[in-house]
């Protein structure tokens, strides 16, 4: 199995910054892509940003220009640098990964989530 462990969440004032990390460990042949999702109370989970093993990135419009996703393939770790945070960014942030656990065998996994709270 594969474990995804997020860290870096916390409470910050509007305009501040946080850096989230998601470290993958376990039976990993190769990570195909990693994604950050978030879910605010009473709202559906939404995709925030994603990155492929080749480095291609994608962002939801509301975070473009403020958030940057990056990855370290050697460490099987993904990061989300969040700048200019707004109260509407408050949510639980989840890491999601598509992992090739052995050649040609792809499985998806979720992390346990980390809370980001932005005060006005």
Secondary structure, 3 states (H helix, E strand, C coil): CEEEEEECCEEEECCCCEEEEEEEEECCCEEEEEEEEEECCCCCCEEEEEEECCCCEEECHHHCCCEEEEEEHHHCEEEEEECCCCHHHCEEEEEEEEEEEECCEEEEEECCCEEEEEEC
